[in-house]
Amino acid sequence: MAFLPLLEEVVRSVDGALACSVMGFDGIAVENFQIDAATDLDVQSTLIEYAAVLGQVKNAAQLLKTGAVTEVSINSDQVLTIMRLVTDEYFLVLALSARGNYGKGRYALRITAPRIRDEL
Amino acid sequence: MAFLPLLEEVVRSVDGALACSVMGFDGIAVENFQIDAATDLDVQSTLIEYAAVLGQVKNAAQLLKTGAVTEVSINSDQVLTIMRLVTDEYFLVLALSARGNYGKGRYALRITAPRIRDEL
């Protein structure tokens, strides 16, 4: 379960990235990498709270005919998060500053999710 | 209730924008503007389905200590949506192609939401 290098790679490759985690829908982080500058931001407790929200979205999204909901973002004025499903139990979440590169963040999660899945 | 010019302004100002609507949490669109090229995309039925998801997020977000959740995005591989609360009953939603300008879309909704609120 060598997640940490993958998470660090995501954070290092995306401008404005603050933290990247593998989390369960129970809100427990399996692994987390965050930049030092993000320590004042309480990333962990925020992510745990968002996990509960994402669980609701996942349940609702399963009812969608549109299918193929691959990502959900929850944004405040300061922090953007991008959450991407890895398996039915786990997801990847990337926290970015509001001026971070959202498109690059989406790309990094898209290519990293299958690599995380292989490690689970 | 002169929403339509505001919605058109959002769509015209954001690269890759497909449609912009004022919707209620019941899934009923109050007003919608969409570009002609988006007619093959069934924007309306997608947005109605997303309204149900957003309602769940809104309920869950009220439990968040982090507060200040201002936006939620639900993305598939083809379409990005940005949803921003206008009042307790209504929200603005912008649909973008996957290569659209997400940052500009966020900005356009942020400045348009209070103008819509004034009209409601």
gemmi code that builds the backbone of each chain (N, CA, C; Angstrom):
import gemmi

chains = {
    "A": [
        ("MET", (0.845, -1.201, 0.000), (0.000, 0.000, 0.000), (0.879, 1.249, 0.000)),
        ("ALA", (1.615, 1.449, -1.120), (2.521, 2.596, -1.221), (1.782, 3.793, -1.806)),
        ("PHE", (0.868, 4.339, -1.007), (0.069, 5.457, -1.491), (0.812, 6.780, -1.451)),
        ("LEU", (1.629, 6.937, -0.406), (2.158, 8.266, -0.119), (2.916, 8.894, -1.296)),
        ("PRO", (3.790, 8.132, -2.002), (4.487, 8.746, -3.141), (3.517, 9.218, -4.231)),
        ("LEU", (2.422, 8.471, -4.431), (1.430, 8.869, -5.438), (0.739, 10.174, -5.030)),
        ("LEU", (0.410, 10.274, -3.741), (-0.276, 11.482, -3.257), (0.653, 12.690, -3.327)),
        ("GLU", (1.920, 12.457, -2.966), (2.890, 13.562, -3.034), (3.071, 14.020, -4.479)),
        ("GLU", (3.099, 13.075, -5.401), (3.245, 13.401, -6.823), (2.098, 14.285, -7.300)),
        ("VAL", (0.885, 13.978, -6.861), (-0.274, 14.803, -7.233), (-0.088, 16.225, -6.705)),
        ("VAL", (0.239, 16.338, -5.409), (0.350, 17.666, -4.790), (1.467, 18.480, -5.444)),
        ("ARG", (2.608, 17.821, -5.725), (3.747, 18.530, -6.316), (3.480, 18.957, -7.758)),
        ("SER", (2.581, 18.257, -8.448), (2.391, 18.530, -9.880), (1.290, 19.550, -10.161)),
        ("VAL", (0.528, 19.929, -9.137), (-0.617, 20.822, -9.367), (-0.398, 22.148, -8.643)),
        ("ASP", (-0.376, 23.240, -9.393), (-0.205, 24.573, -8.802), (-1.321, 24.859, -7.805)),
        ("GLY", (-0.923, 25.255, -6.601), (-1.918, 25.639, -5.596), (-2.447, 24.475, -4.778)),
        ("ALA", (-1.955, 23.248, -5.038), (-2.431, 22.088, -4.275), (-1.973, 22.188, -2.825)),
        ("LEU", (-2.850, 21.851, -1.887), (-2.556, 21.922, -0.460), (-2.394, 20.541, 0.156)),
        ("ALA", (-3.242, 19.600, -0.271), (-3.230, 18.267, 0.332), (-3.940, 17.288, -0.583)),
        ("CYS", (-3.545, 16.033, -0.487), (-4.218, 14.974, -1.235), (-4.328, 13.744, -0.331)),
        ("SER", (-5.518, 13.140, -0.294), (-5.758, 12.007, 0.600), (-6.497, 10.887, -0.108)),
        ("VAL", (-6.251, 9.673, 0.374), (-7.122, 8.541, 0.076), (-8.015, 8.386, 1.295)),
        ("MET", (-9.320, 8.446, 1.094), (-10.239, 8.379, 2.225), (-11.324, 7.343, 1.989)),
        ("GLY", (-11.834, 6.808, 3.103), (-13.003, 5.949, 3.037), (-14.254, 6.791, 3.234)),
        ("PHE", (-15.383, 6.267, 2.816), (-16.628, 7.009, 2.986), (-17.030, 7.128, 4.455)),
        ("ASP", (-16.346, 6.380, 5.313), (-16.553, 6.540, 6.748), (-15.811, 7.768, 7.281)),
        ("GLY", (-15.068, 8.463, 6.407), (-14.375, 9.679, 6.817), (-12.991, 9.436, 7.379)),
        ("ILE", (-12.552, 8.187, 7.329), (-11.209, 7.879, 7.833), (-10.205, 7.972, 6.683)),
        ("ALA", (-9.166, 8.796, 6.889), (-8.132, 8.936, 5.872), (-7.215, 7.726, 5.934)),
        ("VAL", (-7.051, 7.046, 4.817), (-6.140, 5.908, 4.734), (-4.702, 6.430, 4.690)),
        ("GLU", (-4.526, 7.489, 3.914), (-3.205, 8.108, 3.780), (-3.396, 9.550, 3.355)),
        ("ASN", (-2.486, 10.418, 3.781), (-2.619, 11.840, 3.489), (-1.248, 12.461, 3.258)),
        ("PHE", (-1.155, 13.294, 2.227), (0.051, 14.109, 2.054), (-0.376, 15.557, 1.995)),
        ("GLN", (0.252, 16.408, 2.805), (-0.069, 17.825, 2.697), (1.185, 18.672, 2.793)),
        ("ILE", (1.166, 19.811, 2.102), (2.335, 20.685, 2.114), (2.418, 21.374, 3.476)),
        ("ASP", (3.632, 21.745, 3.854), (3.845, 22.344, 5.169), (3.008, 23.598, 5.363)),
        ("ALA", (2.883, 24.394, 4.287), (2.162, 25.667, 4.387), (0.686, 25.460, 4.700)),
        ("ALA", (0.211, 24.215, 4.569), (-1.214, 23.962, 4.777), (-1.530, 23.546, 6.207)),
        ("THR", (-0.534, 23.605, 7.100), (-0.783, 23.098, 8.453), (-1.755, 23.971, 9.251)),
        ("ASP", (-1.790, 25.275, 8.922), (-2.727, 26.130, 9.657), (-4.165, 25.858, 9.228)),
        ("LEU", (-4.294, 25.381, 8.012), (-5.603, 24.990, 7.501), (-5.915, 23.619, 8.101)),
        ("ASP", (-7.076, 23.466, 8.695), (-7.366, 22.174, 9.297), (-7.940, 21.234, 8.238)),
        ("VAL", (-7.005, 20.768, 7.372), (-7.397, 19.979, 6.210), (-8.115, 18.703, 6.632)),
        ("GLN", (-7.568, 18.021, 7.624), (-8.142, 16.726, 7.989), (-9.590, 16.818, 8.438)),
        ("SER", (-9.893, 17.766, 9.320), (-11.269, 17.809, 9.819), (-12.222, 18.260, 8.713)),
        ("THR", (-11.715, 19.127, 7.827), (-12.550, 19.529, 6.694), (-12.857, 18.332, 5.808)),
        ("LEU", (-11.836, 17.539, 5.522), (-12.025, 16.400, 4.629), (-12.960, 15.360, 5.231)),
        ("ILE", (-12.854, 15.173, 6.530), (-13.743, 14.215, 7.196), (-15.198, 14.667, 7.061)),
        ("GLU", (-15.399, 15.971, 7.206), (-16.759, 16.477, 7.053), (-17.246, 16.328, 5.613)),
        ("TYR", (-16.344, 16.603, 4.664), (-16.736, 16.482, 3.264), (-17.039, 15.034, 2.879)),
        ("ALA", (-16.364, 14.099, 3.522), (-16.608, 12.688, 3.212), (-18.074, 12.337, 3.437)),
        ("ALA", (-18.641, 12.902, 4.495), (-20.057, 12.648, 4.774), (-20.935, 13.205, 3.653)),
        ("VAL", (-20.560, 14.393, 3.182), (-21.317, 14.999, 2.087), (-21.195, 14.145, 0.834)),
        ("LEU", (-19.973, 13.721, 0.549), (-19.753, 12.936, -0.661), (-20.518, 11.611, -0.602)),
        ("GLY", (-20.618, 11.034, 0.583), (-21.398, 9.810, 0.729), (-22.841, 10.021, 0.296)),
        ("GLN", (-23.383, 11.169, 0.676), (-24.756, 11.507, 0.271), (-24.849, 11.676, -1.246)),
        ("VAL", (-23.832, 12.361, -1.800), (-23.839, 12.593, -3.249), (-23.763, 11.260, -3.985)),
        ("LYS", (-22.912, 10.380, -3.470), (-22.739, 9.078, -4.115), (-24.065, 8.313, -4.142)),
        ("ASN", (-24.763, 8.331, -3.022), (-26.054, 7.647, -2.985), (-27.038, 8.267, -3.973)),
        ("ALA", (-27.069, 9.605, -3.982), (-27.993, 10.287, -4.886), (-27.580, 10.077, -6.341)),
        ("ALA", (-26.267, 10.060, -6.576), (-25.773, 9.958, -7.952), (-26.093, 8.603, -8.564)),
        ("GLN", (-26.221, 7.602, -7.696), (-26.558, 6.279, -8.221), (-27.964, 6.254, -8.808)),
        ("LEU", (-28.778, 7.249, -8.433), (-30.129, 7.342, -8.974), (-30.158, 8.103, -10.296)),
        ("LEU", (-29.026, 8.747, -10.638), (-28.989, 9.570, -11.842), (-28.968, 8.716, -13.091)),
        ("LYS", (-29.819, 9.086, -14.041), (-29.801, 8.412, -15.343), (-28.562, 8.816, -16.131)),
        ("THR", (-28.125, 10.054, -15.890), (-26.986, 10.597, -16.617), (-25.722, 9.757, -16.430)),
        ("GLY", (-25.688, 9.000, -15.365), (-24.548, 8.116, -15.125), (-23.237, 8.867, -15.112)),
        ("ALA", (-22.179, 8.151, -15.012), (-20.841, 8.679, -15.224), (-20.511, 9.951, -14.461)),
        ("VAL", (-21.050, 10.101, -13.258), (-20.566, 11.188, -12.405), (-19.218, 10.731, -11.875)),
        ("THR", (-18.170, 11.434, -12.306), (-16.834, 10.967, -11.985), (-16.194, 11.779, -10.873)),
        ("GLU", (-16.703, 12.990, -10.669), (-16.096, 13.876, -9.681), (-17.145, 14.751, -9.033)),
        ("VAL", (-16.848, 15.138, -7.817), (-17.650, 16.149, -7.138), (-16.684, 17.136, -6.491)),
        ("SER", (-16.997, 18.415, -6.620), (-16.213, 19.448, -5.943), (-17.084, 20.151, -4.930)),
        ("ILE", (-16.509, 20.455, -3.786), (-17.176, 21.304, -2.814), (-16.222, 22.459, -2.556)),
        ("ASN", (-16.684, 23.662, -2.840), (-15.797, 24.824, -2.793), (-16.265, 25.845, -1.765)),
        ("SER", (-15.340, 26.384, -1.023), (-15.620, 27.579, -0.242), (-14.854, 28.722, -0.905)),
        ("ASP", (-14.910, 29.904, -0.340), (-14.211, 31.016, -0.982), (-12.696, 30.825, -0.953)),
        ("GLN", (-12.187, 30.069, 0.038), (-10.737, 29.894, 0.172), (-10.200, 28.599, -0.451)),
        ("VAL", (-10.975, 27.534, -0.346), (-10.455, 26.213, -0.701), (-11.383, 25.491, -1.674)),
        ("LEU", (-10.779, 24.940, -2.734), (-11.499, 24.070, -3.654), (-11.136, 22.630, -3.325)),
        ("THR", (-12.092, 21.729, -3.353), (-11.755, 20.313, -3.237), (-12.278, 19.587, -4.469)),
        ("ILE", (-11.517, 18.614, -4.909), (-11.966, 17.740, -5.996), (-11.939, 16.322, -5.451)),
        ("MET", (-13.087, 15.648, -5.510), (-13.163, 14.282, -5.000), (-13.498, 13.344, -6.145)),
        ("ARG", (-12.737, 12.266, -6.216), (-12.933, 11.310, -7.305), (-13.030, 9.904, -6.735)),
        ("LEU", (-14.063, 9.204, -7.160), (-14.281, 7.847, -6.685), (-13.144, 6.928, -7.127)),
        ("VAL", (-12.643, 6.091, -6.194), (-11.629, 5.095, -6.542), (-12.280, 3.711, -6.587)),
        ("THR", (-12.971, 3.377, -5.512), (-13.781, 2.155, -5.476), (-15.088, 2.519, -4.768)),
        ("ASP", (-15.951, 1.533, -4.539), (-17.201, 1.815, -3.830), (-16.958, 2.284, -2.397)),
        ("GLU", (-15.770, 1.978, -1.870), (-15.502, 2.323, -0.478), (-14.539, 3.475, -0.298)),
        ("TYR", (-13.728, 3.739, -1.314), (-12.666, 4.732, -1.158), (-12.715, 5.801, -2.248)),
        ("PHE", (-12.257, 7.000, -1.885), (-12.129, 8.062, -2.880), (-10.844, 8.846, -2.649)),
        ("LEU", (-10.445, 9.534, -3.711), (-9.298, 10.433, -3.663), (-9.834, 11.842, -3.509)),
        ("VAL", (-9.175, 12.642, -2.677), (-9.593, 14.038, -2.569), (-8.367, 14.935, -2.617)),
        ("LEU", (-8.478, 15.986, -3.412), (-7.413, 16.969, -3.557), (-7.951, 18.319, -3.100)),
        ("ALA", (-7.225, 18.962, -2.167), (-7.585, 20.313, -1.733), (-6.638, 21.311, -2.390)),
        ("LEU", (-7.220, 22.356, -2.960), (-6.460, 23.388, -3.671), (-6.810, 24.752, -3.096)),
        ("SER", (-5.871, 25.675, -3.159), (-6.243, 27.053, -2.854), (-7.165, 27.548, -3.968)),
        ("ALA", (-7.947, 28.594, -3.658), (-8.972, 29.055, -4.604), (-8.371, 29.499, -5.943)),
        ("ARG", (-7.070, 29.833, -5.944), (-6.427, 30.232, -7.191), (-5.625, 29.094, -7.822)),
        ("GLY", (-5.785, 27.902, -7.298), (-5.047, 26.763, -7.821), (-5.533, 26.342, -9.203)),
        ("ASN", (-4.795, 25.436, -9.809), (-5.096, 24.978, -11.172), (-6.085, 23.809, -11.146)),
        ("TYR", (-7.352, 24.158, -11.241), (-8.429, 23.162, -11.117), (-8.349, 22.102, -12.230)),
        ("GLY", (-8.099, 22.558, -13.449), (-8.044, 21.629, -14.583), (-6.915, 20.619, -14.430)),
        ("LYS", (-5.768, 21.092, -13.985), (-4.631, 20.204, -13.759), (-4.933, 19.242, -12.610)),
        ("GLY", (-5.631, 19.749, -11.604), (-6.021, 18.907, -10.480), (-6.929, 17.765, -10.911)),
        ("ARG", (-7.897, 18.083, -11.771), (-8.795, 17.039, -12.284), (-7.993, 15.987, -13.044)),
        ("TYR", (-7.055, 16.474, -13.866), (-6.238, 15.564, -14.664), (-5.403, 14.644, -13.766)),
        ("ALA", (-4.782, 15.237, -12.741), (-3.915, 14.455, -11.855), (-4.715, 13.364, -11.128)),
        ("LEU", (-5.930, 13.704, -10.682), (-6.738, 12.679, -9.998), (-7.184, 11.593, -10.971)),
        ("ARG", (-7.499, 12.007, -12.212), (-7.981, 11.029, -13.195), (-6.916, 9.979, -13.475)),
        ("ILE", (-5.652, 10.408, -13.603), (-4.615, 9.415, -13.900), (-4.150, 8.671, -12.643)),
        ("THR", (-4.349, 9.268, -11.474), (-3.858, 8.632, -10.243), (-4.862, 7.619, -9.672)),
        ("ALA", (-6.148, 7.844, -9.901), (-7.168, 6.957, -9.312), (-6.943, 5.476, -9.642)),
        ("PRO", (-6.677, 5.118, -10.920), (-6.458, 3.688, -11.207), (-5.186, 3.138, -10.547)),
        ("ARG", (-4.194, 4.006, -10.369), (-2.948, 3.559, -9.712), (-3.203, 3.297, -8.223)),
        ("ILE", (-4.043, 4.121, -7.617), (-4.410, 3.897, -6.217), (-5.232, 2.606, -6.103)),
        ("ARG", (-6.137, 2.419, -7.067), (-6.999, 1.233, -7.055), (-6.155, -0.033, -7.091)),
        ("ASP", (-5.097, -0.006, -7.884), (-4.206, -1.162, -7.995), (-3.513, -1.486, -6.669)),
        ("GLU", (-3.344, -0.453, -5.831), (-2.618, -0.642, -4.565), (-3.543, -1.073, -3.430)),
        ("LEU", (-4.856, -0.863, -3.610), (-5.781, -1.121, -2.502), (-5.963, -2.618, -2.254)),
    ],
    "B": [
        ("MET", (-38.827, 40.069, -13.035), (-38.005, 38.865, -13.053), (-37.269, 38.747, -14.383)),
        ("ALA", (-36.351, 39.697, -14.630), (-35.612, 39.713, -15.896), (-34.336, 38.890, -15.767)),
        ("PHE", (-34.528, 37.570, -15.649), (-33.371, 36.695, -15.449), (-32.607, 36.434, -16.734)),
        ("LEU", (-33.364, 36.308, -17.830), (-32.782, 35.777, -19.053), (-31.547, 36.554, -19.523)),
        ("PRO", (-31.583, 37.897, -19.526), (-30.372, 38.622, -19.958), (-29.164, 38.326, -19.067)),
        ("LEU", (-29.392, 38.138, -17.766), (-28.289, 37.820, -16.853), (-27.702, 36.447, -17.173)),
        ("LEU", (-28.586, 35.483, -17.437), (-28.125, 34.123, -17.744), (-27.367, 34.092, -19.069)),
        ("GLU", (-27.897, 34.848, -20.044), (-27.227, 34.910, -21.346), (-25.840, 35.535, -21.199)),
        ("GLU", (-25.747, 36.570, -20.365), (-24.467, 37.249, -20.141), (-23.428, 36.276, -19.564)),
        ("VAL", (-23.870, 35.433, -18.623), (-22.957, 34.440, -18.048), (-22.455, 33.495, -19.146)),
        ("VAL", (-23.383, 32.950, -19.920), (-23.005, 31.963, -20.943), (-22.082, 32.587, -21.989)),
        ("ARG", (-22.389, 33.828, -22.411), (-21.584, 34.485, -23.444), (-20.185, 34.848, -22.936)),
        ("SER", (-20.053, 35.020, -21.614), (-18.772, 35.512, -21.088), (-17.803, 34.392, -20.688)),
        ("VAL", (-18.277, 33.153, -20.680), (-17.433, 32.047, -20.206), (-17.150, 31.074, -21.347)),
        ("ASP", (-15.875, 30.899, -21.665), (-15.477, 29.956, -22.713), (-15.960, 28.550, -22.386)),
        ("GLY", (-16.648, 27.935, -23.334), (-17.094, 26.554, -23.151), (-18.417, 26.412, -22.426)),
        ("ALA", (-19.049, 27.539, -22.069), (-20.342, 27.467, -21.373), (-21.417, 26.929, -22.309)),
        ("LEU", (-22.262, 26.049, -21.781), (-23.320, 25.437, -22.581), (-24.696, 25.974, -22.198)),
        ("ALA", (-24.907, 26.166, -20.900), (-26.228, 26.589, -20.427), (-26.110, 27.156, -19.023)),
        ("CYS", (-27.025, 28.064, -18.707), (-27.084, 28.609, -17.351), (-28.549, 28.721, -16.953)),
        ("SER", (-28.879, 28.281, -15.741), (-30.271, 28.270, -15.282), (-30.396, 28.781, -13.862)),
        ("VAL", (-31.566, 29.346, -13.583), (-31.996, 29.560, -12.207), (-32.955, 28.427, -11.887)),
        ("MET", (-32.648, 27.672, -10.851), (-33.490, 26.511, -10.536), (-33.884, 26.514, -9.076)),
        ("GLY", (-35.039, 25.872, -8.819), (-35.438, 25.625, -7.444), (-34.952, 24.257, -7.015)),
        ("PHE", (-34.881, 24.033, -5.715), (-34.431, 22.727, -5.214), (-35.431, 21.614, -5.517)),
        ("ASP", (-36.631, 22.021, -5.972), (-37.595, 21.028, -6.430), (-37.258, 20.528, -7.836)),
        ("GLY", (-36.201, 21.101, -8.450), (-35.795, 20.655, -9.781), (-36.481, 21.395, -10.911)),
        ("ILE", (-37.298, 22.390, -10.574), (-37.989, 23.154, -11.616), (-37.135, 24.360, -12.000)),
        ("ALA", (-36.855, 24.472, -13.299), (-36.072, 25.613, -13.783), (-36.985, 26.830, -13.856)),
        ("VAL", (-36.566, 27.898, -13.199), (-37.306, 29.155, -13.268), (-37.050, 29.804, -14.616)),
        ("GLU", (-35.792, 29.755, -15.033), (-35.405, 30.342, -16.319), (-34.134, 29.659, -16.772)),
        ("ASN", (-33.963, 29.531, -18.086), (-32.808, 28.819, -18.637), (-32.343, 29.482, -19.915)),
        ("PHE", (-31.038, 29.635, -20.052), (-30.489, 30.055, -21.337), (-29.474, 29.014, -21.771)),
        ("GLN", (-29.606, 28.531, -23.007), (-28.584, 27.598, -23.479), (-28.205, 27.890, -24.923)),
        ("ILE", (-26.951, 27.633, -25.250), (-26.503, 27.900, -26.614), (-27.093, 26.850, -27.538)),
        ("ASP", (-27.244, 27.218, -28.809), (-27.881, 26.332, -29.784), (-27.151, 25.004, -29.885)),
        ("ALA", (-25.817, 25.076, -29.804), (-25.015, 23.871, -29.980), (-25.248, 22.852, -28.869)),
        ("ALA", (-25.928, 23.289, -27.789), (-26.138, 22.398, -26.643), (-27.455, 21.649, -26.720)),
        ("THR", (-28.173, 21.785, -27.846), (-29.506, 21.172, -27.904), (-29.452, 19.651, -27.918)),
        ("ASP", (-28.369, 19.092, -28.442), (-28.287, 17.628, -28.456), (-28.012, 17.076, -27.052)),
        ("LEU", (-27.407, 17.924, -26.250), (-27.177, 17.563, -24.857), (-28.490, 17.790, -24.117)),
        ("ASP", (-28.952, 16.815, -23.370), (-30.232, 17.019, -22.689), (-29.990, 17.737, -21.362)),
        ("VAL", (-29.692, 19.035, -21.502), (-29.285, 19.827, -20.350), (-30.366, 19.842, -19.268)),
        ("GLN", (-31.598, 20.045, -19.701), (-32.672, 20.201, -18.708), (-32.827, 18.980, -17.819)),
        ("SER", (-32.863, 17.803, -18.426), (-33.104, 16.622, -17.590), (-31.895, 16.344, -16.688)),
        ("THR", (-30.703, 16.668, -17.199), (-29.509, 16.521, -16.367), (-29.581, 17.450, -15.159)),
        ("LEU", (-29.965, 18.694, -15.402), (-30.002, 19.680, -14.322), (-31.061, 19.321, -13.281)),
        ("ILE", (-32.185, 18.788, -13.748), (-33.238, 18.389, -12.803), (-32.705, 17.286, -11.880)),
        ("GLU", (-31.973, 16.359, -12.487), (-31.412, 15.285, -11.667), (-30.370, 15.827, -10.685)),
        ("TYR", (-29.532, 16.762, -11.159), (-28.504, 17.324, -10.290), (-29.123, 18.131, -9.147)),
        ("ALA", (-30.294, 18.741, -9.394), (-30.951, 19.518, -8.334), (-31.218, 18.638, -7.119)),
        ("ALA", (-31.596, 17.389, -7.375), (-31.866, 16.467, -6.281), (-30.583, 16.196, -5.490)),
        ("VAL", (-29.482, 16.033, -6.215), (-28.199, 15.797, -5.559), (-27.802, 17.015, -4.733)),
        ("LEU", (-27.961, 18.194, -5.342), (-27.565, 19.414, -4.648), (-28.397, 19.623, -3.380)),
        ("GLY", (-29.672, 19.240, -3.447), (-30.509, 19.337, -2.252), (-29.923, 18.527, -1.108)),
        ("GLN", (-29.415, 17.333, -1.439), (-28.778, 16.480, -0.426), (-27.514, 17.137, 0.119)),
        ("VAL", (-26.717, 17.704, -0.805), (-25.482, 18.357, -0.387), (-25.799, 19.524, 0.530)),
        ("LYS", (-26.815, 20.285, 0.163), (-27.193, 21.458, 0.961), (-27.561, 21.033, 2.388)),
        ("ASN", (-28.346, 19.966, 2.482), (-28.717, 19.480, 3.816), (-27.482, 19.050, 4.599)),
        ("ALA", (-26.614, 18.297, 3.928), (-25.412, 17.815, 4.595), (-24.481, 18.981, 4.929)),
        ("ALA", (-24.401, 19.961, 4.019), (-23.465, 21.070, 4.212), (-23.850, 21.928, 5.410)),
        ("GLN", (-25.140, 21.924, 5.730), (-25.574, 22.706, 6.890), (-25.019, 22.131, 8.186)),
        ("LEU", (-24.590, 20.865, 8.107), (-24.009, 20.224, 9.279), (-22.510, 20.501, 9.382)),
        ("LEU", (-21.928, 21.057, 8.310), (-20.485, 21.266, 8.288), (-20.080, 22.412, 9.195)),
        ("LYS", (-19.057, 22.183, 9.984), (-18.507, 23.250, 10.814), (-17.748, 24.246, 9.942)),
        ("THR", (-17.155, 23.717, 8.874), (-16.365, 24.550, 7.970), (-17.150, 25.726, 7.409)),
        ("GLY", (-18.476, 25.577, 7.386), (-19.323, 26.661, 6.898), (-18.951, 27.098, 5.504)),
        ("ALA", (-19.582, 28.134, 5.035), (-19.179, 28.833, 3.824), (-18.955, 27.935, 2.616)),
        ("VAL", (-19.709, 26.846, 2.506), (-19.693, 26.120, 1.243), (-20.483, 26.968, 0.263)),
        ("THR", (-19.808, 27.483, -0.741), (-20.462, 28.425, -1.638), (-20.839, 27.792, -2.970)),
        ("GLU", (-20.169, 26.693, -3.289), (-20.400, 26.084, -4.597), (-20.239, 24.578, -4.506)),
        ("VAL", (-20.952, 23.914, -5.391), (-20.747, 22.483, -5.563), (-20.673, 22.210, -7.060)),
        ("SER", (-19.736, 21.369, -7.450), (-19.654, 20.953, -8.854), (-19.894, 19.461, -8.944)),
        ("ILE", (-20.618, 19.060, -9.954), (-20.767, 17.643, -10.263), (-20.298, 17.484, -11.701)),
        ("ASN", (-19.271, 16.662, -11.890), (-18.639, 16.572, -13.203), (-18.711, 15.162, -13.769)),
        ("SER", (-19.023, 15.072, -15.041), (-18.824, 13.812, -15.746), (-17.640, 14.038, -16.692)),
        ("ASP", (-17.307, 13.034, -17.489), (-16.156, 13.220, -18.378), (-16.430, 14.289, -19.437)),
        ("GLN", (-17.706, 14.501, -19.772), (-18.023, 15.458, -20.837), (-18.422, 16.844, -20.329)),
        ("VAL", (-19.130, 16.881, -19.204), (-19.744, 18.134, -18.772), (-19.400, 18.464, -17.320)),
        ("LEU", (-18.987, 19.711, -17.095), (-18.791, 20.229, -15.746), (-20.005, 21.077, -15.388)),
        ("THR", (-20.479, 20.970, -14.161), (-21.510, 21.907, -13.717), (-21.001, 22.627, -12.475)),
        ("ILE", (-21.343, 23.886, -12.364), (-21.045, 24.653, -11.153), (-22.381, 25.157, -10.623)),
        ("MET", (-22.670, 24.825, -9.374), (-23.937, 25.247, -8.777), (-23.645, 26.162, -7.602)),
        ("ARG", (-24.335, 27.278, -7.563), (-24.101, 28.265, -6.516), (-25.436, 28.667, -5.904)),
        ("LEU", (-25.508, 28.609, -4.599), (-26.724, 28.953, -3.884), (-27.073, 30.424, -4.092)),
        ("VAL", (-28.363, 30.702, -4.368), (-28.821, 32.092, -4.470), (-29.628, 32.451, -3.218)),
        ("THR", (-30.597, 31.613, -2.916), (-31.351, 31.750, -1.663), (-31.545, 30.327, -1.128)),
        ("ASP", (-32.278, 30.190, -0.044), (-32.554, 28.862, 0.501), (-33.359, 27.992, -0.462)),
        ("GLU", (-34.050, 28.650, -1.401), (-34.909, 27.887, -2.306), (-34.377, 27.770, -3.726)),
        ("TYR", (-33.501, 28.689, -4.102), (-33.061, 28.745, -5.493), (-31.542, 28.710, -5.629)),
        ("PHE", (-31.078, 28.158, -6.747), (-29.651, 28.185, -7.040), (-29.418, 28.465, -8.515)),
        ("LEU", (-28.213, 28.907, -8.796), (-27.760, 29.129, -10.171), (-26.921, 27.931, -10.574)),
        ("VAL", (-27.090, 27.473, -11.793), (-26.240, 26.385, -12.258), (-25.716, 26.695, -13.649)),
        ("LEU", (-24.432, 26.463, -13.836), (-23.776, 26.694, -15.125), (-23.213, 25.362, -15.603)),
        ("ALA", (-23.567, 24.994, -16.825), (-23.000, 23.780, -17.433), (-21.930, 24.190, -18.442)),
        ("LEU", (-20.779, 23.541, -18.349), (-19.621, 23.837, -19.212), (-19.155, 22.563, -19.883)),
        ("SER", (-18.603, 22.695, -21.066), (-17.919, 21.539, -21.636), (-16.677, 21.249, -20.789)),
        ("ALA", (-16.170, 20.037, -20.870), (-15.072, 19.618, -19.986), (-13.818, 20.469, -20.184)),
        ("ARG", (-13.708, 21.122, -21.358), (-12.552, 21.988, -21.616), (-12.866, 23.465, -21.382)),
        ("GLY", (-14.035, 23.737, -20.804), (-14.429, 25.125, -20.564), (-13.610, 25.780, -19.459)),
        ("ASN", (-13.787, 27.080, -19.322), (-13.012, 27.865, -18.355), (-13.702, 27.854, -16.974)),
        ("TYR", (-13.296, 26.899, -16.140), (-13.951, 26.692, -14.845), (-13.794, 27.914, -13.932)),
        ("GLY", (-12.596, 28.485, -13.895), (-12.351, 29.645, -13.026), (-13.213, 30.840, -13.406)),
        ("LYS", (-13.316, 31.073, -14.709), (-14.150, 32.178, -15.189), (-15.621, 31.901, -14.885)),
        ("GLY", (-15.998, 30.629, -14.981), (-17.375, 30.250, -14.658), (-17.707, 30.521, -13.197)),
        ("ARG", (-16.775, 30.177, -12.302), (-16.968, 30.446, -10.877), (-17.139, 31.943, -10.647)),
        ("TYR", (-16.286, 32.720, -11.302), (-16.341, 34.177, -11.147), (-17.686, 34.725, -11.639)),
        ("ALA", (-18.120, 34.262, -12.805), (-19.375, 34.771, -13.383), (-20.563, 34.464, -12.466)),
        ("LEU", (-20.582, 33.265, -11.880), (-21.694, 32.938, -10.973), (-21.615, 33.765, -9.695)),
        ("ARG", (-20.387, 34.008, -9.212), (-20.236, 34.763, -7.970), (-20.782, 36.181, -8.112)),
        ("ILE", (-20.520, 36.801, -9.261), (-21.017, 38.178, -9.404), (-22.488, 38.213, -9.837)),
        ("THR", (-22.970, 37.130, -10.429), (-24.353, 37.134, -10.924), (-25.359, 36.749, -9.838)),
        ("ALA", (-24.935, 35.912, -8.880), (-25.873, 35.424, -7.855), (-26.593, 36.568, -7.119)),
        ("PRO", (-25.890, 37.610, -6.652), (-26.619, 38.694, -5.961), (-27.560, 39.444, -6.888)),
        ("ARG", (-27.225, 39.520, -8.166), (-28.115, 40.222, -9.115), (-29.391, 39.416, -9.329)),
        ("ILE", (-29.255, 38.091, -9.354), (-30.438, 37.219, -9.474), (-31.285, 37.347, -8.199)),
        ("ARG", (-30.598, 37.379, -7.042), (-31.311, 37.463, -5.765), (-32.171, 38.734, -5.724)),
        ("ASP", (-31.615, 39.812, -6.260), (-32.378, 41.076, -6.282), (-33.634, 40.988, -7.112)),
        ("GLU", (-33.620, 40.104, -8.101), (-34.773, 39.985, -9.017), (-35.829, 39.013, -8.512)),
        ("LEU", (-35.426, 38.172, -7.555), (-36.372, 37.110, -7.127), (-37.492, 37.692, -6.262)),
    ],
}
model = gemmi.Model(1)
for chain_id, residues in chains.items():
    chain = gemmi.Chain(chain_id)
    for i, (resn, *xyz) in enumerate(residues, 1):
        res = gemmi.Residue()
        res.name, res.seqid = resn, gemmi.SeqId(i, " ")
        for name, pos in zip(("N", "CA", "C"), xyz):
            atom = gemmi.Atom()
            atom.name, atom.element = name, gemmi.Element(name[0])
            atom.pos, atom.b_iso = gemmi.Position(*pos), 0.0
            res.add_atom(atom)
        chain.add_residue(res)
    model.add_chain(chain)
structure = gemmi.Structure()
structure.add_model(model)
structure.setup_entities()
